[in-house]
Amino acid sequence: MRIDAALPLPENQQTSKVASSGSSVPQNRPAAASPEQDQAQLSVDNNTIQNLKTSLAQVPEVRQNRVNALRAAINSGSYQVSNQQLADAMGSDLQAGQLRLA
């Protein structure tokens, strides 16, 4: 995932300083938010996340049946890749930042 620099908020959503009366915090310094003001809401609950983690842990990192099929095709000479397929794959890898040219 790529994270870009923070984008400015539209004018109607700009954050504002909270002024509190009787505070010992100087006016030119922002006040720290109290814990009861900070809130976060997730669109997915913890059970869903745990179920996804469990499912992901069961997926093998290497799909051995695919590796074996490709190995057999290469060894038999039946695995053919066109120049266009190779160029497309290299282009995709370059765009994703996965391929480095020396």
Backbone as JSON Lines, residues from 0, in Angstrom:
{"i":0,"aa":"M","n":[0.85,-1.16,0.0],"ca":[0.0,0.0,0.0],"c":[0.89,1.23,0.0]}
{"i":1,"aa":"R","n":[0.53,2.21,-0.81],"ca":[1.29,3.45,-0.88],"c":[0.53,4.54,-0.15]}
{"i":2,"aa":"I","n":[1.23,5.27,0.68],"ca":[0.61,6.35,1.43],"c":[1.2,7.65,0.92]}
{"i":3,"aa":"D","n":[0.34,8.52,0.4],"ca":[0.79,9.8,-0.11],"c":[0.85,10.82,1.03]}
{"i":4,"aa":"A","n":[1.48,11.93,0.73],"ca":[1.55,13.02,1.72],"c":[0.14,13.44,2.1]}
{"i":5,"aa":"A","n":[0.02,13.97,3.28],"ca":[-1.29,14.39,3.77],"c":[-1.88,15.46,2.86]}
{"i":6,"aa":"L","n":[-3.13,15.26,2.52],"ca":[-3.82,16.23,1.68],"c":[-4.53,17.24,2.57]}
{"i":7,"aa":"P","n":[-4.61,18.49,2.15],"ca":[-5.3,19.48,2.98],"c":[-6.79,19.17,3.05]}
{"i":8,"aa":"L","n":[-7.37,19.46,4.19],"ca":[-8.8,19.25,4.38],"c":[-9.57,20.38,3.71]}
{"i":9,"aa":"P","n":[-10.77,20.1,3.23],"ca":[-11.59,21.2,2.73],"c":[-11.84,22.21,3.85]}
{"i":10,"aa":"E","n":[-12.13,23.43,3.47],"ca":[-12.28,24.49,4.46],"c":[-13.32,24.17,5.53]}
{"i":11,"aa":"N","n":[-14.37,23.48,5.15],"ca":[-15.41,23.19,6.14],"c":[-15.02,22.06,7.08]}
{"i":12,"aa":"Q","n":[-13.87,21.44,6.87],"ca":[-13.45,20.35,7.75],"c":[-12.12,20.64,8.44]}
{"i":13,"aa":"Q","n":[-11.65,21.86,8.39],"ca":[-10.4,22.2,9.05],"c":[-10.53,22.01,10.55]}
{"i":14,"aa":"T","n":[-9.46,21.57,11.16],"ca":[-9.48,21.41,12.61],"c":[-9.38,22.78,13.25]}
{"i":15,"aa":"S","n":[-9.9,22.9,14.43],"ca":[-9.83,24.18,15.13],"c":[-9.29,23.94,16.53]}
{"i":16,"aa":"K","n":[-8.68,24.97,17.08],"ca":[-8.16,24.89,18.44],"c":[-9.32,24.99,19.41]}
{"i":17,"aa":"V","n":[-9.22,24.22,20.46],"ca":[-10.26,24.23,21.48],"c":[-9.79,25.12,22.61]}
{"i":18,"aa":"A","n":[-10.56,26.15,22.91],"ca":[-10.23,27.05,24.02],"c":[-10.97,26.58,25.25]}
{"i":19,"aa":"S","n":[-10.25,26.48,26.34],"ca":[-10.9,26.08,27.58],"c":[-10.65,27.16,28.62]}
{"i":20,"aa":"S","n":[-11.66,27.48,29.37],"ca":[-11.51,28.53,30.38],"c":[-10.86,27.94,31.62]}
{"i":21,"aa":"G","n":[-9.99,28.7,32.23],"ca":[-9.34,28.26,33.45],"c":[-8.22,27.26,33.22]}
{"i":22,"aa":"S","n":[-7.79,27.08,32.01],"ca":[-6.73,26.12,31.7],"c":[-5.38,26.74,32.0]}
{"i":23,"aa":"S","n":[-4.44,25.91,32.44],"ca":[-3.1,26.4,32.71],"c":[-2.22,26.31,31.47]}
{"i":24,"aa":"V","n":[-2.78,25.82,30.35],"ca":[-2.01,25.71,29.11],"c":[-1.97,27.08,28.44]}
{"i":25,"aa":"P","n":[-0.78,27.58,28.06],"ca":[-0.7,28.88,27.4],"c":[-1.53,28.87,26.12]}
{"i":26,"aa":"Q","n":[-2.07,30.03,25.73],"ca":[-2.93,30.15,24.57],"c":[-2.21,29.84,23.26]}
{"i":27,"aa":"N","n":[-0.89,30.08,23.17],"ca":[-0.19,29.84,21.93],"c":[0.25,28.38,21.77]}
{"i":28,"aa":"R","n":[-0.05,27.56,22.73],"ca":[0.34,26.15,22.68],"c":[-0.93,25.29,22.68]}
{"i":29,"aa":"P","n":[-1.05,24.33,21.74],"ca":[-2.27,23.53,21.68],"c":[-2.41,22.64,22.91]}
{"i":30,"aa":"A","n":[-3.62,22.49,23.41],"ca":[-3.88,21.67,24.57],"c":[-3.93,20.21,24.16]}
{"i":31,"aa":"A","n":[-3.45,19.32,25.03],"ca":[-3.51,17.88,24.75],"c":[-4.95,17.4,24.9]}
{"i":32,"aa":"A","n":[-5.36,16.51,24.01],"ca":[-6.73,16.0,24.06],"c":[-6.86,15.01,25.21]}
{"i":33,"aa":"S","n":[-7.96,15.06,25.9],"ca":[-8.18,14.12,26.99],"c":[-8.61,12.78,26.41]}
{"i":34,"aa":"P","n":[-8.35,11.67,27.12],"ca":[-8.66,10.34,26.59],"c":[-10.12,10.15,26.21]}
{"i":35,"aa":"E","n":[-11.07,10.79,26.94],"ca":[-12.47,10.59,26.61],"c":[-12.86,11.28,25.31]}
{"i":36,"aa":"Q","n":[-12.05,12.2,24.81],"ca":[-12.34,12.86,23.54],"c":[-11.88,12.03,22.34]}
{"i":37,"aa":"D","n":[-10.86,11.22,22.52],"ca":[-10.34,10.42,21.43],"c":[-11.2,9.19,21.22]}
{"i":38,"aa":"Q","n":[-11.67,9.01,20.01],"ca":[-12.49,7.86,19.68],"c":[-12.12,7.36,18.3]}
{"i":39,"aa":"A","n":[-12.24,6.06,18.12],"ca":[-12.03,5.45,16.81],"c":[-13.11,4.42,16.58]}
{"i":40,"aa":"Q","n":[-13.6,4.35,15.38],"ca":[-14.59,3.35,15.02],"c":[-14.07,2.58,13.82]}
{"i":41,"aa":"L","n":[-14.03,1.28,13.95],"ca":[-13.59,0.43,12.86],"c":[-14.8,-0.14,12.15]}
{"i":42,"aa":"S","n":[-14.68,-0.29,10.85],"ca":[-15.8,-0.82,10.09],"c":[-15.88,-2.34,10.2]}
{"i":43,"aa":"V","n":[-14.83,-2.97,10.72],"ca":[-14.8,-4.42,10.88],"c":[-14.57,-4.71,12.35]}
{"i":44,"aa":"D","n":[-15.32,-5.64,12.9],"ca":[-15.15,-5.95,14.32],"c":[-13.98,-6.92,14.53]}
{"i":45,"aa":"N","n":[-13.59,-7.08,15.78],"ca":[-12.43,-7.89,16.13],"c":[-12.62,-9.35,15.73]}
{"i":46,"aa":"N","n":[-13.83,-9.89,15.85],"ca":[-14.06,-11.29,15.46],"c":[-13.8,-11.5,13.98]}
{"i":47,"aa":"T","n":[-14.2,-10.58,13.16],"ca":[-13.96,-10.68,11.72],"c":[-12.48,-10.66,11.42]}
{"i":48,"aa":"I","n":[-11.76,-9.78,12.1],"ca":[-10.31,-9.69,11.9],"c":[-9.64,-11.0,12.31]}
{"i":49,"aa":"Q","n":[-10.03,-11.55,13.45],"ca":[-9.44,-12.8,13.92],"c":[-9.75,-13.94,12.95]}
{"i":50,"aa":"N","n":[-10.98,-13.98,12.42],"ca":[-11.33,-15.02,11.44],"c":[-10.5,-14.89,10.17]}
{"i":51,"aa":"L","n":[-10.28,-13.66,9.72],"ca":[-9.45,-13.44,8.54],"c":[-8.0,-13.86,8.8]}
{"i":52,"aa":"K","n":[-7.48,-13.55,9.97],"ca":[-6.12,-13.96,10.33],"c":[-5.98,-15.48,10.33]}
{"i":53,"aa":"T","n":[-6.99,-16.15,10.89],"ca":[-6.96,-17.61,10.94],"c":[-7.0,-18.19,9.52]}
{"i":54,"aa":"S","n":[-7.87,-17.64,8.68],"ca":[-7.96,-18.11,7.3],"c":[-6.66,-17.88,6.55]}
{"i":55,"aa":"L","n":[-6.05,-16.73,6.74],"ca":[-4.8,-16.4,6.07],"c":[-3.67,-17.31,6.54]}
{"i":56,"aa":"A","n":[-3.67,-17.65,7.81],"ca":[-2.61,-18.53,8.34],"c":[-2.69,-19.93,7.73]}
{"i":57,"aa":"Q","n":[-3.87,-20.32,7.25],"ca":[-4.04,-21.65,6.66],"c":[-3.64,-21.71,5.19]}
{"i":58,"aa":"V","n":[-3.46,-20.55,4.56],"ca":[-3.06,-20.51,3.16],"c":[-1.55,-20.71,3.09]}
{"i":59,"aa":"P","n":[-1.1,-21.7,2.33],"ca":[0.35,-21.92,2.25],"c":[1.04,-20.78,1.51]}
{"i":60,"aa":"E","n":[2.25,-20.46,1.94],"ca":[2.99,-19.38,1.31],"c":[3.41,-19.77,-0.1]}
{"i":61,"aa":"V","n":[3.71,-21.05,-0.3],"ca":[4.07,-21.57,-1.61],"c":[3.02,-22.59,-2.0]}
{"i":62,"aa":"R","n":[2.4,-22.37,-3.16],"ca":[1.42,-23.33,-3.65],"c":[2.18,-24.43,-4.39]}
{"i":63,"aa":"Q","n":[2.52,-25.45,-3.66],"ca":[3.4,-26.5,-4.17],"c":[2.83,-27.18,-5.42]}
{"i":64,"aa":"N","n":[1.51,-27.34,-5.51],"ca":[0.94,-27.97,-6.7],"c":[1.2,-27.13,-7.95]}
{"i":65,"aa":"R","n":[1.17,-25.78,-7.83],"ca":[1.49,-24.9,-8.96],"c":[2.96,-24.99,-9.31]}
{"i":66,"aa":"V","n":[3.81,-25.03,-8.29],"ca":[5.25,-25.13,-8.52],"c":[5.56,-26.43,-9.25]}
{"i":67,"aa":"N","n":[4.96,-27.53,-8.79],"ca":[5.21,-28.83,-9.43],"c":[4.74,-28.85,-10.87]}
{"i":68,"aa":"A","n":[3.56,-28.26,-11.15],"ca":[3.04,-28.22,-12.52],"c":[3.94,-27.4,-13.43]}
{"i":69,"aa":"L","n":[4.39,-26.24,-12.95],"ca":[5.3,-25.42,-13.75],"c":[6.64,-26.11,-13.96]}
{"i":70,"aa":"R","n":[7.15,-26.74,-12.94],"ca":[8.43,-27.45,-13.05],"c":[8.33,-28.56,-14.09]}
{"i":71,"aa":"A","n":[7.23,-29.3,-14.08],"ca":[7.04,-30.38,-15.05],"c":[6.92,-29.82,-16.47]}
{"i":72,"aa":"A","n":[6.2,-28.71,-16.64],"ca":[6.05,-28.1,-17.96],"c":[7.39,-27.58,-18.49]}
{"i":73,"aa":"I","n":[8.19,-26.98,-17.62],"ca":[9.51,-26.49,-18.03],"c":[10.4,-27.65,-18.41]}
{"i":74,"aa":"N","n":[10.42,-28.71,-17.6],"ca":[11.28,-29.86,-17.86],"c":[10.88,-30.58,-19.15]}
{"i":75,"aa":"S","n":[9.59,-30.6,-19.46],"ca":[9.14,-31.29,-20.67],"c":[9.25,-30.4,-21.9]}
{"i":76,"aa":"G","n":[9.51,-29.11,-21.71],"ca":[9.64,-28.18,-22.84],"c":[8.31,-27.65,-23.32]}
{"i":77,"aa":"S","n":[7.24,-27.93,-22.6],"ca":[5.92,-27.47,-23.03],"c":[5.55,-26.1,-22.46]}
{"i":78,"aa":"Y","n":[6.36,-25.55,-21.6],"ca":[6.08,-24.23,-21.02],"c":[6.61,-23.18,-21.97]}
{"i":79,"aa":"Q","n":[5.71,-22.42,-22.57],"ca":[6.09,-21.41,-23.54],"c":[5.57,-20.05,-23.08]}
{"i":80,"aa":"V","n":[6.43,-19.07,-23.11],"ca":[6.05,-17.7,-22.76],"c":[6.37,-16.82,-23.96]}
{"i":81,"aa":"S","n":[5.37,-16.09,-24.43],"ca":[5.62,-15.2,-25.57],"c":[6.4,-13.98,-25.11]}
{"i":82,"aa":"N","n":[7.04,-13.32,-26.07],"ca":[7.77,-12.09,-25.75],"c":[6.83,-11.04,-25.16]}
{"i":83,"aa":"Q","n":[5.6,-10.99,-25.67],"ca":[4.63,-10.02,-25.17],"c":[4.26,-10.31,-23.72]}
{"i":84,"aa":"Q","n":[4.06,-11.59,-23.36],"ca":[3.74,-11.95,-21.98],"c":[4.89,-11.58,-21.05]}
{"i":85,"aa":"L","n":[6.11,-11.83,-21.5],"ca":[7.29,-11.49,-20.7],"c":[7.4,-9.98,-20.51]}
{"i":86,"aa":"A","n":[7.21,-9.22,-21.58],"ca":[7.28,-7.76,-21.49],"c":[6.18,-7.22,-20.58]}
{"i":87,"aa":"D","n":[4.97,-7.76,-20.68],"ca":[3.87,-7.32,-19.83],"c":[4.17,-7.59,-18.36]}
{"i":88,"aa":"A","n":[4.71,-8.76,-18.06],"ca":[5.03,-9.1,-16.68],"c":[6.13,-8.19,-16.13]}
{"i":89,"aa":"M","n":[7.14,-7.91,-16.94],"ca":[8.22,-7.02,-16.5],"c":[7.69,-5.61,-16.28]}
{"i":90,"aa":"G","n":[6.8,-5.15,-17.17],"ca":[6.22,-3.82,-17.01],"c":[5.39,-3.72,-15.75]}
{"i":91,"aa":"S","n":[4.62,-4.76,-15.46],"ca":[3.81,-4.77,-14.24],"c":[4.69,-4.73,-13.0]}
{"i":92,"aa":"D","n":[5.78,-5.5,-13.03],"ca":[6.69,-5.51,-11.89],"c":[7.37,-4.15,-11.71]}
{"i":93,"aa":"L","n":[7.72,-3.51,-12.81],"ca":[8.34,-2.18,-12.72],"c":[7.37,-1.17,-12.12]}
{"i":94,"aa":"Q","n":[6.11,-1.22,-12.56],"ca":[5.11,-0.3,-12.02],"c":[4.87,-0.53,-10.54]}
{"i":95,"aa":"A","n":[4.92,-1.78,-10.11],"ca":[4.69,-2.1,-8.71],"c":[5.94,-1.89,-7.87]}
{"i":96,"aa":"G","n":[7.04,-1.57,-8.49],"ca":[8.29,-1.34,-7.75],"c":[8.94,-2.62,-7.29]}
{"i":97,"aa":"Q","n":[8.59,-3.75,-7.92],"ca":[9.12,-5.04,-7.5],"c":[10.37,-5.43,-8.28]}
{"i":98,"aa":"L","n":[10.65,-4.79,-9.38],"ca":[11.78,-5.15,-10.22],"c":[12.76,-4.01,-10.22]}
{"i":99,"aa":"R","n":[14.01,-4.3,-9.96],"ca":[15.03,-3.26,-9.96],"c":[16.01,-3.53,-11.08]}
{"i":100,"aa":"L","n":[16.28,-2.51,-11.82],"ca":[17.25,-2.63,-12.9],"c":[18.62,-2.27,-12.37]}
{"i":101,"aa":"A","n":[19.62,-3.06,-12.72],"ca":[20.98,-2.81,-12.23],"c":[21.65,-1.71,-13.0]}
